[in-house]
Amino acid sequence: MEKYVCTICGYVYDPKQGDPDSGIDPGTAFEDLPDDYECPVCGASKEEFEKEE
């Protein structure tokens, strides 16, 4: 599973860790996040994330 980076603040979404503070379980692929998912650091929308190179 690919990591995704918030282009606004640099937060990295790692699917192996998920985002427990936002109710996202470990093992959840970025593509499977809800459409209204927001960066837990800056609140940017899911569209502001890019695949980590």
All heavy atoms as atom14 arrays in JSON, in Angstrom:
{
  "sequence": "MEKYVCTICGYVYDPKQGDPDSGIDPGTAFEDLPDDYECPVCGASKEEFEKEE",
  "atom14_mask": [
    [1, 1, 1, 1, 1, 1, 1, 1, 0, 0, 0, 0, 0, 0],
    [1, 1, 1, 1, 1, 1, 1, 1, 1, 0, 0, 0, 0, 0],
    [1, 1, 1, 1, 1, 1, 1, 1, 1, 0, 0, 0, 0, 0],
    [1, 1, 1, 1, 1, 1, 1, 1, 1, 1, 1, 1, 0, 0],
    [1, 1, 1, 1, 1, 1, 1, 0, 0, 0, 0, 0, 0, 0],
    [1, 1, 1, 1, 1, 1, 0, 0, 0, 0, 0, 0, 0, 0],
    [1, 1, 1, 1, 1, 1, 1, 0, 0, 0, 0, 0, 0, 0],
    [1, 1, 1, 1, 1, 1, 1, 1, 0, 0, 0, 0, 0, 0],
    [1, 1, 1, 1, 1, 1, 0, 0, 0, 0, 0, 0, 0, 0],
    [1, 1, 1, 1, 0, 0, 0, 0, 0, 0, 0, 0, 0, 0],
    [1, 1, 1, 1, 1, 1, 1, 1, 1, 1, 1, 1, 0, 0],
    [1, 1, 1, 1, 1, 1, 1, 0, 0, 0, 0, 0, 0, 0],
    [1, 1, 1, 1, 1, 1, 1, 1, 1, 1, 1, 1, 0, 0],
    [1, 1, 1, 1, 1, 1, 1, 1, 0, 0, 0, 0, 0, 0],
    [1, 1, 1, 1, 1, 1, 1, 0, 0, 0, 0, 0, 0, 0],
    [1, 1, 1, 1, 1, 1, 1, 1, 1, 0, 0, 0, 0, 0],
    [1, 1, 1, 1, 1, 1, 1, 1, 1, 0, 0, 0, 0, 0],
    [1, 1, 1, 1, 0, 0, 0, 0, 0, 0, 0, 0, 0, 0],
    [1, 1, 1, 1, 1, 1, 1, 1, 0, 0, 0, 0, 0, 0],
    [1, 1, 1, 1, 1, 1, 1, 0, 0, 0, 0, 0, 0, 0],
    [1, 1, 1, 1, 1, 1, 1, 1, 0, 0, 0, 0, 0, 0],
    [1, 1, 1, 1, 1, 1, 0, 0, 0, 0, 0, 0, 0, 0],
    [1, 1, 1, 1, 0, 0, 0, 0, 0, 0, 0, 0, 0, 0],
    [1, 1, 1, 1, 1, 1, 1, 1, 0, 0, 0, 0, 0, 0],
    [1, 1, 1, 1, 1, 1, 1, 1, 0, 0, 0, 0, 0, 0],
    [1, 1, 1, 1, 1, 1, 1, 0, 0, 0, 0, 0, 0, 0],
    [1, 1, 1, 1, 0, 0, 0, 0, 0, 0, 0, 0, 0, 0],
    [1, 1, 1, 1, 1, 1, 1, 0, 0, 0, 0, 0, 0, 0],
    [1, 1, 1, 1, 1, 0, 0, 0, 0, 0, 0, 0, 0, 0],
    [1, 1, 1, 1, 1, 1, 1, 1, 1, 1, 1, 0, 0, 0],
    [1, 1, 1, 1, 1, 1, 1, 1, 1, 0, 0, 0, 0, 0],
    [1, 1, 1, 1, 1, 1, 1, 1, 0, 0, 0, 0, 0, 0],
    [1, 1, 1, 1, 1, 1, 1, 1, 0, 0, 0, 0, 0, 0],
    [1, 1, 1, 1, 1, 1, 1, 0, 0, 0, 0, 0, 0, 0],
    [1, 1, 1, 1, 1, 1, 1, 1, 0, 0, 0, 0, 0, 0],
    [1, 1, 1, 1, 1, 1, 1, 1, 0, 0, 0, 0, 0, 0],
    [1, 1, 1, 1, 1, 1, 1, 1, 1, 1, 1, 1, 0, 0],
    [1, 1, 1, 1, 1, 1, 1, 1, 1, 0, 0, 0, 0, 0],
    [1, 1, 1, 1, 1, 1, 0, 0, 0, 0, 0, 0, 0, 0],
    [1, 1, 1, 1, 1, 1, 1, 0, 0, 0, 0, 0, 0, 0],
    [1, 1, 1, 1, 1, 1, 1, 0, 0, 0, 0, 0, 0, 0],
    [1, 1, 1, 1, 1, 1, 0, 0, 0, 0, 0, 0, 0, 0],
    [1, 1, 1, 1, 0, 0, 0, 0, 0, 0, 0, 0, 0, 0],
    [1, 1, 1, 1, 1, 0, 0, 0, 0, 0, 0, 0, 0, 0],
    [1, 1, 1, 1, 1, 1, 0, 0, 0, 0, 0, 0, 0, 0],
    [1, 1, 1, 1, 1, 1, 1, 1, 1, 0, 0, 0, 0, 0],
    [1, 1, 1, 1, 1, 1, 1, 1, 1, 0, 0, 0, 0, 0],
    [1, 1, 1, 1, 1, 1, 1, 1, 1, 0, 0, 0, 0, 0],
    [1, 1, 1, 1, 1, 1, 1, 1, 1, 1, 1, 0, 0, 0],
    [1, 1, 1, 1, 1, 1, 1, 1, 1, 0, 0, 0, 0, 0],
    [1, 1, 1, 1, 1, 1, 1, 1, 1, 0, 0, 0, 0, 0],
    [1, 1, 1, 1, 1, 1, 1, 1, 1, 0, 0, 0, 0, 0],
    [1, 1, 1, 1, 1, 1, 1, 1, 1, 0, 0, 0, 0, 0]
  ],
  "atom14_positions": [
    [[0.84, -1.19, 0.0], [0.0, 0.0, 0.0], [0.88, 1.25, 0.0], [1.89, 1.3, 0.68], [-0.91, -0.01, 1.22], [-2.05, -1.01, 1.11], [-3.3, -0.86, 2.43], [-2.45, -1.69, 3.75], [0.0, 0.0, 0.0], [0.0, 0.0, 0.0], [0.0, 0.0, 0.0], [0.0, 0.0, 0.0], [0.0, 0.0, 0.0], [0.0, 0.0, 0.0]],
    [[0.46, 2.21, -0.76], [1.22, 3.44, -0.96], [0.96, 4.44, 0.16], [-0.16, 4.55, 0.66], [0.84, 4.09, -2.29], [1.02, 3.21, -3.5], [2.47, 3.1, -3.95], [3.27, 3.96, -3.55], [2.77, 2.16, -4.69], [0.0, 0.0, 0.0], [0.0, 0.0, 0.0], [0.0, 0.0, 0.0], [0.0, 0.0, 0.0], [0.0, 0.0, 0.0]],
    [[1.98, 5.21, 0.51], [1.84, 6.34, 1.42], [1.44, 7.57, 0.61], [1.83, 7.7, -0.56], [3.13, 6.61, 2.16], [3.55, 5.51, 3.11], [4.86, 5.86, 3.8], [5.3, 4.75, 4.72], [6.58, 5.08, 5.36], [0.0, 0.0, 0.0], [0.0, 0.0, 0.0], [0.0, 0.0, 0.0], [0.0, 0.0, 0.0], [0.0, 0.0, 0.0]],
    [[0.69, 8.46, 1.23], [0.27, 9.71, 0.58], [0.67, 10.88, 1.47], [0.59, 10.79, 2.69], [-1.23, 9.72, 0.33], [-1.62, 8.92, -0.9], [-1.62, 7.54, -0.88], [-1.96, 9.56, -2.08], [-1.95, 6.8, -2.01], [-2.31, 8.83, -3.21], [-2.3, 7.47, -3.17], [-2.63, 6.75, -4.29], [0.0, 0.0, 0.0], [0.0, 0.0, 0.0]],
    [[1.08, 11.98, 0.82], [1.57, 13.16, 1.53], [0.63, 14.33, 1.3], [0.24, 14.61, 0.16], [2.99, 13.53, 1.03], [3.52, 14.75, 1.76], [3.94, 12.36, 1.18], [0.0, 0.0, 0.0], [0.0, 0.0, 0.0], [0.0, 0.0, 0.0], [0.0, 0.0, 0.0], [0.0, 0.0, 0.0], [0.0, 0.0, 0.0], [0.0, 0.0, 0.0]],
    [[0.31, 15.05, 2.38], [-0.47, 16.28, 2.26], [0.42, 17.35, 1.65], [1.5, 17.64, 2.19], [-0.97, 16.71, 3.64], [-1.85, 18.28, 3.62], [0.0, 0.0, 0.0], [0.0, 0.0, 0.0], [0.0, 0.0, 0.0], [0.0, 0.0, 0.0], [0.0, 0.0, 0.0], [0.0, 0.0, 0.0], [0.0, 0.0, 0.0], [0.0, 0.0, 0.0]],
    [[-0.01, 17.91, 0.53], [0.81, 18.92, -0.15], [0.78, 20.26, 0.58], [1.58, 21.14, 0.27], [0.34, 19.11, -1.6], [-1.03, 19.52, -1.6], [0.49, 17.82, -2.4], [0.0, 0.0, 0.0], [0.0, 0.0, 0.0], [0.0, 0.0, 0.0], [0.0, 0.0, 0.0], [0.0, 0.0, 0.0], [0.0, 0.0, 0.0], [0.0, 0.0, 0.0]],
    [[-0.1, 20.42, 1.55], [-0.19, 21.68, 2.28], [0.79, 21.69, 3.46], [1.56, 22.64, 3.62], [-1.63, 21.91, 2.81], [-2.65, 21.84, 1.69], [-1.71, 23.24, 3.57], [-2.49, 22.86, 0.58], [0.0, 0.0, 0.0], [0.0, 0.0, 0.0], [0.0, 0.0, 0.0], [0.0, 0.0, 0.0], [0.0, 0.0, 0.0], [0.0, 0.0, 0.0]],
    [[0.79, 20.62, 4.27], [1.6, 20.65, 5.5], [2.67, 19.56, 5.58], [3.5, 19.59, 6.47], [0.7, 20.58, 6.73], [-0.02, 18.94, 7.0], [0.0, 0.0, 0.0], [0.0, 0.0, 0.0], [0.0, 0.0, 0.0], [0.0, 0.0, 0.0], [0.0, 0.0, 0.0], [0.0, 0.0, 0.0], [0.0, 0.0, 0.0], [0.0, 0.0, 0.0]],
    [[2.62, 18.59, 4.68], [3.63, 17.54, 4.69], [3.28, 16.3, 5.5], [4.09, 15.37, 5.58], [0.0, 0.0, 0.0], [0.0, 0.0, 0.0], [0.0, 0.0, 0.0], [0.0, 0.0, 0.0], [0.0, 0.0, 0.0], [0.0, 0.0, 0.0], [0.0, 0.0, 0.0], [0.0, 0.0, 0.0], [0.0, 0.0, 0.0], [0.0, 0.0, 0.0]],
    [[2.09, 16.26, 6.11], [1.67, 15.07, 6.85], [1.66, 13.87, 5.91], [1.21, 13.96, 4.76], [0.27, 15.28, 7.43], [-0.38, 14.02, 7.95], [-0.04, 13.5, 9.2], [-1.33, 13.34, 7.21], [-0.64, 12.35, 9.69], [-1.93, 12.18, 7.68], [-1.57, 11.7, 8.92], [-2.16, 10.55, 9.4], [0.0, 0.0, 0.0], [0.0, 0.0, 0.0]],
    [[2.16, 12.73, 6.39], [2.19, 11.51, 5.58], [1.14, 10.54, 6.11], [1.18, 10.15, 7.29], [3.59, 10.85, 5.62], [3.58, 9.54, 4.83], [4.64, 11.8, 5.07], [0.0, 0.0, 0.0], [0.0, 0.0, 0.0], [0.0, 0.0, 0.0], [0.0, 0.0, 0.0], [0.0, 0.0, 0.0], [0.0, 0.0, 0.0], [0.0, 0.0, 0.0]],
    [[0.21, 10.15, 5.24], [-0.75, 9.11, 5.6], [-0.12, 7.77, 5.27], [0.18, 7.47, 4.12], [-2.08, 9.25, 4.85], [-3.01, 8.08, 5.15], [-3.69, 8.03, 6.36], [-3.14, 7.02, 4.27], [-4.48, 6.94, 6.68], [-3.93, 5.93, 4.58], [-4.61, 5.89, 5.78], [-5.39, 4.81, 6.1], [0.0, 0.0, 0.0], [0.0, 0.0, 0.0]],
    [[0.11, 6.96, 6.3], [0.69, 5.63, 6.15], [-0.41, 4.61, 6.39], [-0.9, 4.49, 7.51], [1.82, 5.45, 7.16], [2.53, 4.11, 7.02], [2.05, 3.23, 6.28], [3.58, 3.95, 7.66], [0.0, 0.0, 0.0], [0.0, 0.0, 0.0], [0.0, 0.0, 0.0], [0.0, 0.0, 0.0], [0.0, 0.0, 0.0], [0.0, 0.0, 0.0]],
    [[-0.81, 3.88, 5.34], [-1.91, 2.93, 5.52], [-1.62, 1.82, 6.53], [-2.54, 1.27, 7.11], [-2.12, 2.36, 4.12], [-0.9, 2.7, 3.35], [-0.3, 3.92, 3.98], [0.0, 0.0, 0.0], [0.0, 0.0, 0.0], [0.0, 0.0, 0.0], [0.0, 0.0, 0.0], [0.0, 0.0, 0.0], [0.0, 0.0, 0.0], [0.0, 0.0, 0.0]],
    [[-0.35, 1.55, 6.78], [-0.02, 0.53, 7.78], [-0.4, 1.0, 9.18], [-0.72, 0.19, 10.05], [1.48, 0.2, 7.73], [1.88, -0.53, 6.46], [3.37, -0.82, 6.47], [3.78, -1.47, 5.16], [5.25, -1.64, 5.09], [0.0, 0.0, 0.0], [0.0, 0.0, 0.0], [0.0, 0.0, 0.0], [0.0, 0.0, 0.0], [0.0, 0.0, 0.0]],
    [[-0.37, 2.31, 9.39], [-0.71, 2.88, 10.7], [-2.15, 3.36, 10.75], [-2.74, 3.46, 11.83], [0.22, 4.05, 11.03], [1.67, 3.63, 11.19], [2.57, 4.81, 11.48], [2.15, 5.97, 11.46], [3.83, 4.53, 11.74], [0.0, 0.0, 0.0], [0.0, 0.0, 0.0], [0.0, 0.0, 0.0], [0.0, 0.0, 0.0], [0.0, 0.0, 0.0]],
    [[-2.72, 3.71, 9.6], [-4.05, 4.31, 9.59], [-4.01, 5.69, 10.22], [-2.97, 6.34, 10.26], [0.0, 0.0, 0.0], [0.0, 0.0, 0.0], [0.0, 0.0, 0.0], [0.0, 0.0, 0.0], [0.0, 0.0, 0.0], [0.0, 0.0, 0.0], [0.0, 0.0, 0.0], [0.0, 0.0, 0.0], [0.0, 0.0, 0.0], [0.0, 0.0, 0.0]],
    [[-5.14, 6.13, 10.71], [-5.24, 7.43, 11.39], [-6.23, 7.25, 12.54], [-7.39, 7.65, 12.44], [-5.72, 8.5, 10.4], [-5.77, 9.89, 11.01], [-5.42, 10.03, 12.21], [-6.18, 10.82, 10.31], [0.0, 0.0, 0.0], [0.0, 0.0, 0.0], [0.0, 0.0, 0.0], [0.0, 0.0, 0.0], [0.0, 0.0, 0.0], [0.0, 0.0, 0.0]],
    [[-5.76, 6.6, 13.63], [-6.67, 6.27, 14.74], [-7.42, 7.47, 15.31], [-8.58, 7.34, 15.7], [-5.74, 5.66, 15.8], [-4.53, 5.22, 15.05], [-4.41, 6.14, 13.87], [0.0, 0.0, 0.0], [0.0, 0.0, 0.0], [0.0, 0.0, 0.0], [0.0, 0.0, 0.0], [0.0, 0.0, 0.0], [0.0, 0.0, 0.0], [0.0, 0.0, 0.0]],
    [[-6.78, 8.64, 15.32], [-7.44, 9.83, 15.85], [-8.65, 10.24, 15.01], [-9.55, 10.93, 15.5], [-6.47, 11.0, 15.95], [-5.39, 10.75, 17.0], [-5.6, 9.91, 17.9], [-4.32, 11.4, 16.91], [0.0, 0.0, 0.0], [0.0, 0.0, 0.0], [0.0, 0.0, 0.0], [0.0, 0.0, 0.0], [0.0, 0.0, 0.0], [0.0, 0.0, 0.0]],
    [[-8.66, 9.82, 13.74], [-9.79, 10.14, 12.85], [-10.69, 8.92, 12.64], [-11.56, 8.94, 11.77], [-9.26, 10.61, 11.5], [-8.5, 11.81, 11.64], [0.0, 0.0, 0.0], [0.0, 0.0, 0.0], [0.0, 0.0, 0.0], [0.0, 0.0, 0.0], [0.0, 0.0, 0.0], [0.0, 0.0, 0.0], [0.0, 0.0, 0.0], [0.0, 0.0, 0.0]],
    [[-10.44, 7.85, 13.4], [-11.27, 6.66, 13.29], [-10.93, 5.76, 12.11], [-11.74, 4.95, 11.7], [0.0, 0.0, 0.0], [0.0, 0.0, 0.0], [0.0, 0.0, 0.0], [0.0, 0.0, 0.0], [0.0, 0.0, 0.0], [0.0, 0.0, 0.0], [0.0, 0.0, 0.0], [0.0, 0.0, 0.0], [0.0, 0.0, 0.0], [0.0, 0.0, 0.0]],
    [[-9.71, 5.92, 11.56], [-9.27, 5.12, 10.42], [-8.38, 3.99, 10.94], [-7.33, 4.24, 11.52], [-8.5, 5.97, 9.39], [-9.31, 7.2, 8.98], [-8.11, 5.13, 8.19], [-10.63, 6.93, 8.31], [0.0, 0.0, 0.0], [0.0, 0.0, 0.0], [0.0, 0.0, 0.0], [0.0, 0.0, 0.0], [0.0, 0.0, 0.0], [0.0, 0.0, 0.0]],
    [[-8.81, 2.76, 10.71], [-8.08, 1.6, 11.21], [-6.79, 1.36, 10.43], [-6.73, 1.63, 9.23], [-8.95, 0.34, 11.11], [-10.14, 0.37, 12.05], [-10.02, 0.96, 13.14], [-11.18, -0.21, 11.69], [0.0, 0.0, 0.0], [0.0, 0.0, 0.0], [0.0, 0.0, 0.0], [0.0, 0.0, 0.0], [0.0, 0.0, 0.0], [0.0, 0.0, 0.0]],
    [[-5.77, 0.81, 11.11], [-4.56, 0.38, 10.39], [-4.93, -0.6, 9.29], [-5.86, -1.4, 9.44], [-3.73, -0.3, 11.48], [-4.19, 0.32, 12.75], [-5.66, 0.58, 12.55], [0.0, 0.0, 0.0], [0.0, 0.0, 0.0], [0.0, 0.0, 0.0], [0.0, 0.0, 0.0], [0.0, 0.0, 0.0], [0.0, 0.0, 0.0], [0.0, 0.0, 0.0]],
    [[-4.21, -0.51, 8.17], [-4.48, -1.37, 7.03], [-5.47, -0.79, 6.03], [-5.81, -1.43, 5.05], [0.0, 0.0, 0.0], [0.0, 0.0, 0.0], [0.0, 0.0, 0.0], [0.0, 0.0, 0.0], [0.0, 0.0, 0.0], [0.0, 0.0, 0.0], [0.0, 0.0, 0.0], [0.0, 0.0, 0.0], [0.0, 0.0, 0.0], [0.0, 0.0, 0.0]],
    [[-5.92, 0.46, 6.27], [-6.86, 1.11, 5.36], [-6.1, 1.84, 4.27], [-5.35, 2.77, 4.54], [-7.76, 2.11, 6.12], [-8.44, 1.43, 7.17], [-8.78, 2.75, 5.18], [0.0, 0.0, 0.0], [0.0, 0.0, 0.0], [0.0, 0.0, 0.0], [0.0, 0.0, 0.0], [0.0, 0.0, 0.0], [0.0, 0.0, 0.0], [0.0, 0.0, 0.0]],
    [[-6.28, 1.4, 3.02], [-5.62, 2.04, 1.88], [-6.15, 3.46, 1.71], [-7.32, 3.75, 2.03], [-5.86, 1.24, 0.61], [0.0, 0.0, 0.0], [0.0, 0.0, 0.0], [0.0, 0.0, 0.0], [0.0, 0.0, 0.0], [0.0, 0.0, 0.0], [0.0, 0.0, 0.0], [0.0, 0.0, 0.0], [0.0, 0.0, 0.0], [0.0, 0.0, 0.0]],
    [[-5.3, 4.35, 1.18], [-5.72, 5.74, 0.97], [-6.98, 5.81, 0.1], [-7.88, 6.59, 0.36], [-4.59, 6.55, 0.33], [-4.9, 8.02, 0.2], [-4.76, 8.87, 1.27], [-5.36, 8.54, -1.01], [-5.06, 10.22, 1.16], [-5.66, 9.88, -1.13], [-5.51, 10.73, -0.04], [0.0, 0.0, 0.0], [0.0, 0.0, 0.0], [0.0, 0.0, 0.0]],
    [[-7.03, 4.96, -0.91], [-8.16, 4.95, -1.83], [-9.46, 4.59, -1.13], [-10.55, 4.94, -1.6], [-7.92, 3.96, -2.98], [-6.76, 4.35, -3.89], [-5.38, 3.96, -3.33], [-5.3, 3.27, -2.28], [-4.38, 4.36, -3.94], [0.0, 0.0, 0.0], [0.0, 0.0, 0.0], [0.0, 0.0, 0.0], [0.0, 0.0, 0.0], [0.0, 0.0, 0.0]],
    [[-9.36, 3.89, 0.01], [-10.54, 3.45, 0.75], [-10.98, 4.44, 1.83], [-11.99, 4.21, 2.5], [-10.28, 2.08, 1.39], [-10.09, 0.99, 0.35], [-10.62, 1.13, -0.78], [-9.39, 0.01, 0.65], [0.0, 0.0, 0.0], [0.0, 0.0, 0.0], [0.0, 0.0, 0.0], [0.0, 0.0, 0.0], [0.0, 0.0, 0.0], [0.0, 0.0, 0.0]],
    [[-10.23, 5.53, 1.98], [-10.64, 6.55, 2.95], [-11.93, 7.21, 2.47], [-12.16, 7.32, 1.26], [-9.55, 7.62, 3.09], [-8.23, 7.18, 3.72], [-7.22, 8.32, 3.65], [-8.42, 6.72, 5.14], [0.0, 0.0, 0.0], [0.0, 0.0, 0.0], [0.0, 0.0, 0.0], [0.0, 0.0, 0.0], [0.0, 0.0, 0.0], [0.0, 0.0, 0.0]],
    [[-12.76, 7.67, 3.4], [-13.98, 8.36, 2.98], [-13.66, 9.61, 2.15], [-12.6, 10.22, 2.32], [-14.67, 8.75, 4.29], [-13.77, 8.36, 5.4], [-12.61, 7.6, 4.84], [0.0, 0.0, 0.0], [0.0, 0.0, 0.0], [0.0, 0.0, 0.0], [0.0, 0.0, 0.0], [0.0, 0.0, 0.0], [0.0, 0.0, 0.0], [0.0, 0.0, 0.0]],
    [[-14.57, 9.97, 1.26], [-14.35, 11.14, 0.39], [-14.18, 12.42, 1.19], [-13.53, 13.35, 0.73], [-15.51, 11.3, -0.6], [-15.51, 10.19, -1.64], [-14.45, 9.56, -1.86], [-16.58, 9.96, -2.24], [0.0, 0.0, 0.0], [0.0, 0.0, 0.0], [0.0, 0.0, 0.0], [0.0, 0.0, 0.0], [0.0, 0.0, 0.0], [0.0, 0.0, 0.0]],
    [[-14.75, 12.47, 2.39], [-14.66, 13.69, 3.19], [-13.49, 13.65, 4.18], [-13.41, 14.48, 5.08], [-15.97, 13.96, 3.92], [-16.34, 12.86, 4.92], [-15.67, 11.79, 4.93], [-17.3, 13.06, 5.68], [0.0, 0.0, 0.0], [0.0, 0.0, 0.0], [0.0, 0.0, 0.0], [0.0, 0.0, 0.0], [0.0, 0.0, 0.0], [0.0, 0.0, 0.0]],
    [[-12.56, 12.69, 4.0], [-11.38, 12.62, 4.87], [-10.59, 13.92, 4.78], [-10.44, 14.5, 3.7], [-10.49, 11.44, 4.46], [-9.23, 11.32, 5.28], [-9.26, 10.82, 6.57], [-8.0, 11.74, 4.77], [-8.11, 10.72, 7.34], [-6.85, 11.64, 5.54], [-6.91, 11.13, 6.82], [-5.76, 11.04, 7.57], [0.0, 0.0, 0.0], [0.0, 0.0, 0.0]],
    [[-10.11, 14.38, 5.93], [-9.31, 15.6, 5.99], [-7.99, 15.3, 6.68], [-7.92, 14.45, 7.57], [-10.05, 16.69, 6.75], [-11.29, 17.18, 6.07], [-11.98, 18.28, 6.86], [-11.68, 18.45, 8.06], [-12.84, 18.95, 6.28], [0.0, 0.0, 0.0], [0.0, 0.0, 0.0], [0.0, 0.0, 0.0], [0.0, 0.0, 0.0], [0.0, 0.0, 0.0]],
    [[-6.95, 16.04, 6.31], [-5.66, 15.92, 6.95], [-5.83, 16.21, 8.44], [-6.42, 17.23, 8.81], [-4.68, 16.92, 6.33], [-3.06, 16.95, 7.16], [0.0, 0.0, 0.0], [0.0, 0.0, 0.0], [0.0, 0.0, 0.0], [0.0, 0.0, 0.0], [0.0, 0.0, 0.0], [0.0, 0.0, 0.0], [0.0, 0.0, 0.0], [0.0, 0.0, 0.0]],
    [[-5.33, 15.31, 9.31], [-5.5, 15.54, 10.74], [-4.66, 16.68, 11.29], [-4.88, 17.14, 12.4], [-5.08, 14.2, 11.36], [-4.15, 13.6, 10.37], [-4.65, 14.05, 9.01], [0.0, 0.0, 0.0], [0.0, 0.0, 0.0], [0.0, 0.0, 0.0], [0.0, 0.0, 0.0], [0.0, 0.0, 0.0], [0.0, 0.0, 0.0], [0.0, 0.0, 0.0]],
    [[-3.7, 17.16, 10.51], [-2.83, 18.24, 10.97], [-3.37, 19.61, 10.55], [-3.52, 20.51, 11.36], [-1.39, 18.05, 10.45], [-0.51, 19.23, 10.84], [-0.8, 16.75, 10.98], [0.0, 0.0, 0.0], [0.0, 0.0, 0.0], [0.0, 0.0, 0.0], [0.0, 0.0, 0.0], [0.0, 0.0, 0.0], [0.0, 0.0, 0.0], [0.0, 0.0, 0.0]],
    [[-3.7, 19.74, 9.25], [-4.09, 21.07, 8.75], [-5.52, 21.15, 8.23], [-5.99, 22.23, 7.89], [-3.11, 21.53, 7.68], [-3.26, 20.66, 6.11], [0.0, 0.0, 0.0], [0.0, 0.0, 0.0], [0.0, 0.0, 0.0], [0.0, 0.0, 0.0], [0.0, 0.0, 0.0], [0.0, 0.0, 0.0], [0.0, 0.0, 0.0], [0.0, 0.0, 0.0]],
    [[-6.21, 20.01, 8.13], [-7.6, 20.04, 7.69], [-7.78, 20.07, 6.19], [-8.9, 20.26, 5.7], [0.0, 0.0, 0.0], [0.0, 0.0, 0.0], [0.0, 0.0, 0.0], [0.0, 0.0, 0.0], [0.0, 0.0, 0.0], [0.0, 0.0, 0.0], [0.0, 0.0, 0.0], [0.0, 0.0, 0.0], [0.0, 0.0, 0.0], [0.0, 0.0, 0.0]],
    [[-6.7, 19.87, 5.42], [-6.81, 19.87, 3.96], [-7.65, 18.68, 3.49], [-7.68, 17.63, 4.14], [-5.42, 19.81, 3.33], [0.0, 0.0, 0.0], [0.0, 0.0, 0.0], [0.0, 0.0, 0.0], [0.0, 0.0, 0.0], [0.0, 0.0, 0.0], [0.0, 0.0, 0.0], [0.0, 0.0, 0.0], [0.0, 0.0, 0.0], [0.0, 0.0, 0.0]],
    [[-8.31, 18.85, 2.37], [-9.15, 17.78, 1.85], [-8.32, 16.65, 1.25], [-7.12, 16.8, 0.99], [-10.08, 18.34, 0.77], [-9.34, 18.74, -0.36], [0.0, 0.0, 0.0], [0.0, 0.0, 0.0], [0.0, 0.0, 0.0], [0.0, 0.0, 0.0], [0.0, 0.0, 0.0], [0.0, 0.0, 0.0], [0.0, 0.0, 0.0], [0.0, 0.0, 0.0]],
    [[-8.96, 15.52, 1.03], [-8.29, 14.34, 0.47], [-7.65, 14.65, -0.89], [-6.63, 14.07, -1.25], [-9.34, 13.22, 0.33], [-8.79, 11.88, -0.05], [-9.9, 10.83, -0.05], [-9.4, 9.51, -0.59], [-10.46, 8.5, -0.63], [0.0, 0.0, 0.0], [0.0, 0.0, 0.0], [0.0, 0.0, 0.0], [0.0, 0.0, 0.0], [0.0, 0.0, 0.0]],
    [[-8.23, 15.59, -1.62], [-7.71, 15.96, -2.94], [-6.34, 16.63, -2.87], [-5.63, 16.71, -3.85], [-8.68, 16.89, -3.67], [-9.96, 16.22, -4.13], [-10.96, 16.03, -3.0], [-11.02, 16.87, -2.08], [-11.67, 15.01, -3.01], [0.0, 0.0, 0.0], [0.0, 0.0, 0.0], [0.0, 0.0, 0.0], [0.0, 0.0, 0.0], [0.0, 0.0, 0.0]],
    [[-5.98, 17.13, -1.68], [-4.69, 17.81, -1.51], [-3.53, 16.84, -1.27], [-2.39, 17.27, -1.12], [-4.77, 18.82, -0.36], [-5.78, 19.93, -0.56], [-5.45, 20.85, -1.73], [-4.27, 20.96, -2.12], [-6.4, 21.43, -2.28], [0.0, 0.0, 0.0], [0.0, 0.0, 0.0], [0.0, 0.0, 0.0], [0.0, 0.0, 0.0], [0.0, 0.0, 0.0]],
    [[-3.81, 15.55, -1.22], [-2.77, 14.55, -1.0], [-2.22, 14.03, -2.32], [-2.97, 13.91, -3.3], [-3.33, 13.36, -0.2], [-3.49, 13.63, 1.27], [-4.52, 14.41, 1.74], [-2.61, 13.08, 2.19], [-4.68, 14.64, 3.11], [-2.76, 13.31, 3.55], [-3.8, 14.08, 4.01], [0.0, 0.0, 0.0], [0.0, 0.0, 0.0], [0.0, 0.0, 0.0]],
    [[-0.93, 13.72, -2.33], [-0.29, 13.13, -3.51], [0.46, 11.87, -3.07], [0.95, 11.79, -1.95], [0.71, 14.1, -4.14], [0.06, 15.3, -4.77], [1.08, 16.22, -5.43], [2.3, 16.04, -5.23], [0.63, 17.14, -6.14], [0.0, 0.0, 0.0], [0.0, 0.0, 0.0], [0.0, 0.0, 0.0], [0.0, 0.0, 0.0], [0.0, 0.0, 0.0]],
    [[0.56, 10.91, -3.99], [1.28, 9.68, -3.7], [2.74, 10.0, -3.41], [3.37, 10.77, -4.13], [1.18, 8.73, -4.89], [1.7, 7.33, -4.6], [1.61, 6.44, -5.81], [0.19, 6.18, -6.21], [0.08, 5.18, -7.3], [0.0, 0.0, 0.0], [0.0, 0.0, 0.0], [0.0, 0.0, 0.0], [0.0, 0.0, 0.0], [0.0, 0.0, 0.0]],
    [[3.28, 9.4, -2.35], [4.67, 9.62, -1.99], [5.58, 8.96, -3.03], [5.35, 7.82, -3.41], [4.94, 9.05, -0.6], [6.33, 9.35, -0.07], [6.51, 8.85, 1.35], [6.47, 7.63, 1.57], [6.7, 9.69, 2.24], [0.0, 0.0, 0.0], [0.0, 0.0, 0.0], [0.0, 0.0, 0.0], [0.0, 0.0, 0.0], [0.0, 0.0, 0.0]],
    [[6.6, 9.67, -3.46], [7.52, 9.16, -4.46], [8.57, 8.27, -3.84], [9.03, 8.48, -2.78], [8.21, 10.32, -5.19], [7.23, 11.18, -5.96], [6.57, 10.45, -7.13], [7.24, 9.61, -7.77], [5.39, 10.69, -7.38], [0.0, 0.0, 0.0], [0.0, 0.0, 0.0], [0.0, 0.0, 0.0], [0.0, 0.0, 0.0], [0.0, 0.0, 0.0]]
  ]
}
